[in-house]
Amino acid sequence: MSPSVGARVTRQSGTNFYYAFRILPEEKRRAIYALYAFCRVVDDCVDEEGGEGEAGLGRWLAEVHRAYAGRPETELGRELAETVARFPIPRACFEDVVAGCRMDLTTSRYATFADLRVYCERVASAVGLASIEIFGYDDPRTREYATELGLALQLTNILRDVGADASRGRLYLPLEDLARFGVSEDEVLGAARDPRAVHPRGLQALLAFEVERARSHYAAAAGALPQRDRRSMLAAEIMGAIYRDVLEEWARRGHPVGGPRVQLGKPRKFWIALRTIPRVRWGR
């Protein structure tokens, strides 16, 4: 049997999530692939050159509504219809993801972290809240875990992608944080253009502060996960472990703003997944 559209999109994207998804039973794996593929295609509407922008977002949101009504028109839509028929994913999760991507069409700066948090909760925490419906959970507090882990993952992405986002005219670091450390937008954008330049002291302090903020959300996620749902959240815990390692590697390299994106090799990601399994399942 040929792989589903969701599986193809997930595999081709090279996402760090792939190693977490592989441990799931087939039905849940197929569903999470469909969810990820949806997030990927709507993100491409606003991030890729030649993306469809608002028209694409509207088209995919309409396909989500058709999927919930059992009348999808695309192959991915049919996979989404199968997913939402089997798992109780709130429609609002998909709507929030689209709303977050729409913010990338209209907003290139965030005055405060509170403003940025709205964006992160839409594009990342909403995905986490959808995912846990597929993974399965018993304790309502697991929703707080999903929200906090989503924030941590998105903040990690923001930090390692400062340069790439700058090339699109976007700066996700809150302007109140730049002001706090006496850093101008030009300093950040200049570092993105010249990755070999030594960061000014203020910029280095700013980036270290943002790393600590991301770490605090990983810690909040860990503290929020109820013991009874730990095993069912194994895939999420693998995602978190891989992304936490990405964050620490980015910090270890001196918070590079430009240049190649910090990534982990396949063997390292595989090893992180392997060492996470006994920690989650048996507390080792």
N, C-alpha and C positions, 0 to 999 in steps of 0.2 A: 504494500500500500504506500502511495506517495505521501511525503510529509505534508502536514497541513500548512496553510499560509502562515499561521502564527508561528509554527516551528521554523519555517524557512526564514522569516523576518528576524526571529530571535537569534538563530544561529549565525546568520549573515551579519548581524549588527556587531558581533563580537562583545556583547554586553557581559559585564561581570556577573550578572544574574544567572547566566546560562548554567553555571556549575551548581548553583543552588536549585534551579528548576529540575535538574536531572534526577534528583533523589525522590521526586514526587511520584506517586502512582500515576498510571497512564491517564486516567480521566482528569485528575487534577493538573497534571502536566499540560495536557491539551488546553485546559481552561486558562492556565496562567500564561501560556504562549499567546493565546488569543488576546488576553488583556494587555500583555506587553506589546504585541504588534499594533494594537489600537493606539497605545500611547506613543509608539514610534511614528506611526503615520501622521498623527495630528501634530506631533512635534516637528516633523519634517515640513509640514505646511508653513511653519513660521521660521524655520531655521535654515532650510536648504535653499540654495540658489534656484530660482524658478519654482519655489514652493507656491501652493495655491492661495496662501494667506487666508483671509476671512472666508473666501468662497469655499476653500477646502475644509475649514473648521465647521462651517455650516453644513456642508455635505456629509461629513462624518458624524456630526451630532444627529442629523436627521436619520442616518443609518442606525445609530444606537437606538433611537426611538422605534424604528421599524423592527429592530432585533427584539426589543421588549414586547412588541406587538405580534411577533412571530412572522413578520413579513420582510425579512432582509433582502437586499438586492445584489449584494456582493458576496464573494467567497468568504472574506473575513467577517462580513456581517452575519453570515450563516454560522460561523464558528462562535461569534459573540452571542447569537440567539441560543445556541446550544449551551453556552456557558451560563447565561443568565436564567435559563430554564432549570438548570441543575443546581446552581448555587445562588443564595439570596443576596446578590450584590445590589446595593441601593443604586438606583439610576443616578442619584446625585453625585456619585463618585465619578461617573463618566462626564457628567455636566461640569463638575469642578475641574477636571483635567482640561477640558476644552476651554473653560474660562481662564485657567492659568496660562495656557498657550496663547490665548487672545491678548493677555497682558503683554506678551512679548511683541505684539504688533503696535501697542500704544504706549508702553512704558519702558524707558531705557535707563532710568535712575530711580532709586528708592531712598527717600529722605530718612527713614528710620528703620530699625530692625523690625518693628511692629508691622510696617508696610511690607517689608520683604517676607516676613513670616506668612502673610496672607498668600503671597505668590507660592512660597514653598509648600504650604499646606494644600494648595490646589494642584500643583503639578507632581507632588511626591507623596504627601500624607494621604491624599485621596486614593492614590494607587495602593498604598499600604492597607487602607481600610477595605478596599475591594479585595485585595489579596488574602486577607485573613478570613474572608468568607469562603474562599476556596480552600485554604489550609484547614479550616475548621477550628473552633474555639468554644469554650464553655463560659469563661469568666468575662463579663463586660469590660473589665479593666484592660483587657488585651487590646481594646480599641485605642486606649491611651498609648500603649506600647507601639502600635502601628503608626500613630501620629508622630510620636517622638522619633522613631527610627526613620520615618520619611523625612523629617526635618534634618536629621543628622546626615543622611545620604545626599540630600540636595545641597546642603552647605558644603559637603566634601566636593561635590561636582562644581559648585560655584568657585571654590578656591583653586582647584587645579585647572579651571577653564577661564581664568581671568583674561588671559591673552586672547584666546579664541573668541570670547564674548566681546572683548574690546574691538576686535576686527569687524564685528557686526554693529559697532556703535553702542554696545550695552555695557553697563557697569553695575553689577549686582551688590558690590560692597556698600553698605548703608552710608549715606553722606554724613550722617551724624557721627559715624565712627571715623571717617576721614578727618572731620573737624576735631574730634577728640584727640587725635594723634598728630594734628598739624600737617596733614597730607593733602595735597591738591589732586584733583582729577588728572592734571597733566603729568604728575609724577607717576601715577599708576599706569596711565596710557604710555608714558615714555618707557617704563620698565617692560611693558608688553612688547614695545617695538624693538627694544635692545635687551634681550635676555642675558647677555654677558655682563651688563652693567651691574655694579654692586648696588644693592638697595640702600637708599638713604635710611638713616636710623629710624625716622618716624614711620616709614613704610614697613620696615622690618617689624617694628613693634605692633603696627596695625595688623599685619598678617598673622603674627603670633597670637594676638588677641582673638582673631577670627578662628584660629585652630582651636583655642580653648573653648570657644562657644560651641563649635561642632562637637568637641569631646563631651561637653556638658549634656548634649542631646543624646549621644550614645549612652552616657551614664544614666540619663533619665529613662531611656528606653529599657535598659537592663533592669532598673529599679521598678519599672511598671509592669514587667512581664510576670503574670501570676504563675506560680509553680505548676499548677494543674495543666497549663497550656504550653509549657516549655517544649514538650516533645512535638506537638502539632506545629509549633513555630520553627522547627528545625531549618526549613528552607530560608525563612526570614533571618534566622540567626547566622546562617552561612553568608547571606548577602551582607549583613551588617559587619561580619568579621572581615570579609574581603574589602569592603569600603573603608573600614577603620584602618586596615593596613595601607590602603592607598593614601589616606590622610596622613598617616605617620611617615610614610615614605616621602610624601611631598614636603612635610616639615623637615625631615632629615636632610633633604637636598637643599635646604635653605629657602623654602617658600618661593620657588621659581614662578615668575609671573608670565614670562613668554617662553618661547622655545617648544620643544616636543612635549606633548601631554604625558604626564606621569602615569604609567601603566604598570601592571604587574604581569609577569610572564605566566603562561599556562601552568607550568609545573608548580609555581608558587601558589597560584589560586587553587590548584588541586590539593596541595598540601594544607592550605588553610581550611578547605572544606573537610578534609579528612580529620584534622585535629579538632574541628568544631563538633563533629558528630558525637564522640564520647563525652565531651563537656556538656552538651545539651541533654543527651539521653541518660547518662549515668552520673553526671556531676563530677567528672574526672578532669 
